Amino acid sequence: QAVEAVRSLRRHLTPADSLEVITFSDDANRVYDSGSAPPDFSVLGEALSAVRPGGSTDIRNALKLAADREVPAGRDGLVLVVSDLRTKPFDPLATAEAFKARKLSLAVVAIASAGQAAPAEAPPLEALAKLLKAPIVAGQEDLSGLAKVFANLLRRTRGDALCRGSLPAAV
């Protein structure tokens, strides 16, 4: 479902956009990077077809890979994390500083696991989102609605620069 949601970005991205996909479990892997070019969704599809879930949730290296990437000139950097928030511990403050230094925005989609009890303290990913004043889309019980979530986050990031549908006209 996550792969299909990433593929669904095709209809929301413009030729001015680039895309990088990093998967994480025991380690982080950059599975696709369009560089400064628009995404090639056939190449992306091939790369995503090899991704398999498994391992623990160690997000540190994925966040580091995202923060180390050079954002192409004239573009905004949005890092979108999909997680159950139950990641291995990391330093949210240091990560927030790295994101701010690169002028990266963050958005988090929190997937709820069945029978998941609320943690005693805020998970580090949630703390990072708060430090960066990042939106957290919480309570997603499955990944089937991610395409819509991605589209809404892109719209939020871009503001009113991209509008679709009927718009009222005033003279």
C-alpha positions as CSV (number, residue, x, y, z in Angstrom):
1,Q,0.0,0.0,0.0
2,A,2.9,2.4,0.8
3,V,4.4,1.6,-2.7
4,E,1.0,2.4,-4.4
5,A,0.7,5.6,-2.4
6,V,4.2,6.8,-3.5
7,R,3.3,5.9,-7.1
8,S,0.1,7.9,-6.8
9,L,2.2,11.0,-6.4
10,R,2.5,11.1,-10.2
11,R,-0.7,13.1,-10.5
12,H,0.4,15.6,-7.8
13,L,4.0,16.4,-8.8
14,T,4.9,18.9,-11.5
15,P,7.9,18.9,-13.9
16,A,9.6,21.3,-11.4
17,D,9.5,18.6,-8.6
18,S,12.1,16.0,-7.8
19,L,11.6,13.0,-5.7
20,E,13.8,10.8,-3.4
21,V,12.5,7.7,-1.7
22,I,14.3,6.3,1.3
23,T,13.2,3.1,3.0
24,F,14.2,2.3,6.5
25,S,14.1,-0.7,8.9
26,D,17.4,-2.0,10.4
27,D,19.1,0.4,8.0
28,A,18.2,3.2,5.6
29,N,18.3,2.7,1.8
30,R,17.9,5.3,-0.9
31,V,15.9,3.3,-3.4
32,Y,15.1,6.1,-5.8
33,D,16.4,9.6,-6.5
34,S,15.4,11.7,-9.5
35,G,18.2,14.2,-8.6
36,S,17.2,17.6,-10.0
37,A,15.1,16.1,-12.8
38,P,11.4,15.3,-12.6
39,P,10.6,11.8,-11.3
40,D,10.6,9.0,-13.8
41,F,7.8,6.9,-12.5
42,S,8.7,3.8,-14.5
43,V,12.1,3.7,-12.9
44,L,10.5,4.5,-9.5
45,G,8.1,1.6,-10.0
46,E,11.0,-0.8,-10.7
47,A,12.9,0.4,-7.6
48,L,9.8,0.1,-5.4
49,S,9.0,-3.4,-6.6
50,A,12.1,-4.6,-4.8
51,V,11.2,-3.1,-1.4
52,R,10.1,-5.6,1.2
53,P,9.0,-4.8,4.8
54,G,11.0,-6.2,7.6
55,G,13.4,-5.4,10.4
56,S,13.2,-2.9,13.2
57,T,12.3,0.7,12.9
58,D,15.6,2.6,13.0
59,I,14.8,5.9,11.4
60,R,18.0,7.8,12.4
61,N,19.9,6.9,9.2
62,A,16.9,7.7,7.0
63,L,16.6,11.1,8.5
64,K,20.3,11.7,8.1
65,L,20.2,10.6,4.4
66,A,17.3,13.0,3.9
67,A,19.0,15.9,5.7
68,D,22.3,15.3,3.8
69,R,20.7,15.5,0.4
70,E,21.3,18.7,-1.5
71,V,18.0,20.4,-2.3
72,P,18.1,21.6,-5.9
73,A,18.2,25.4,-6.2
74,G,14.9,27.1,-6.3
75,R,13.0,24.2,-4.7
76,D,11.6,23.5,-1.3
77,G,12.7,20.4,0.6
78,L,9.8,18.4,2.1
79,V,10.6,15.2,4.0
80,L,7.5,13.0,4.4
81,V,7.9,10.2,6.9
82,V,5.4,7.3,7.2
83,S,5.8,5.5,10.4
84,D,4.0,4.0,13.4
85,L,6.1,6.4,15.5
86,R,7.7,3.4,17.3
87,T,11.2,4.1,16.2
88,K,14.5,3.4,17.9
89,P,15.6,6.4,20.0
90,F,17.4,9.3,18.3
91,D,18.2,12.9,19.1
92,P,15.2,15.0,17.9
93,L,17.0,18.3,18.7
94,A,20.1,17.5,16.7
95,T,18.0,16.2,13.8
96,A,15.8,19.4,13.9
97,E,18.9,21.5,13.7
98,A,20.1,19.5,10.7
99,F,16.7,20.0,9.0
100,K,16.7,23.7,9.8
101,A,20.2,24.2,8.4
102,R,19.1,22.6,5.1
103,K,15.8,24.5,5.2
104,L,13.9,21.2,5.1
105,S,10.3,20.9,6.0
106,L,8.9,17.7,7.7
107,A,5.5,16.1,7.6
108,V,4.7,12.8,9.4
109,V,2.0,10.3,8.7
110,A,1.5,8.2,11.8
111,I,0.1,4.8,11.1
112,A,-1.7,3.2,14.0
113,S,-0.9,-0.5,14.7
114,A,-3.7,-2.8,15.9
115,G,-3.8,-2.9,19.7
116,Q,-1.1,-0.2,20.0
117,A,-1.1,1.4,23.4
118,A,-0.1,5.1,23.7
119,P,3.6,5.4,24.8
120,A,4.4,6.9,28.2
121,E,6.2,9.8,26.6
122,A,6.2,11.4,23.2
123,P,8.1,9.2,20.7
124,P,11.2,10.9,19.3
125,L,9.7,11.3,15.8
126,E,6.7,13.1,17.3
127,A,9.1,15.3,19.3
128,L,11.0,16.1,16.1
129,A,7.8,17.1,14.4
130,K,6.9,19.4,17.3
131,L,10.4,21.0,17.2
132,L,10.0,21.7,13.4
133,K,6.3,22.7,13.8
134,A,5.6,19.9,11.3
135,P,2.1,18.6,10.6
136,I,1.4,15.1,11.9
137,V,-1.4,13.2,10.3
138,A,-2.3,10.8,13.0
139,G,-4.5,7.8,13.4
140,Q,-4.1,6.3,9.9
141,E,-5.3,2.7,10.5
142,D,-3.9,1.6,7.1
143,L,-2.0,3.0,4.2
144,S,-4.8,3.0,1.7
145,G,-5.5,6.7,2.2
146,L,-1.9,7.9,1.8
147,A,-2.3,9.2,-1.7
148,K,-4.8,11.7,-0.4
149,V,-2.7,12.5,2.6
150,F,0.4,13.1,0.3
151,A,-1.7,15.4,-2.0
152,N,-2.9,17.4,1.0
153,L,0.6,17.8,2.4
154,L,2.0,18.9,-1.0
155,R,-0.8,21.4,-1.2
156,R,-0.1,22.7,2.3
157,T,3.6,23.0,1.5
158,R,3.0,24.8,-1.8
159,G,0.3,27.0,-0.4
160,D,-2.1,28.5,-3.0
161,A,0.4,28.3,-5.8
162,L,-1.2,25.2,-7.1
163,C,-5.0,25.1,-7.4
164,R,-7.2,22.6,-9.2
165,G,-10.9,22.6,-9.8
166,S,-13.4,25.4,-10.2
167,L,-12.3,28.7,-8.8
168,P,-14.6,31.7,-8.2
169,A,-13.8,34.7,-10.4
170,A,-14.3,38.3,-9.3
171,V,-14.2,41.3,-11.5
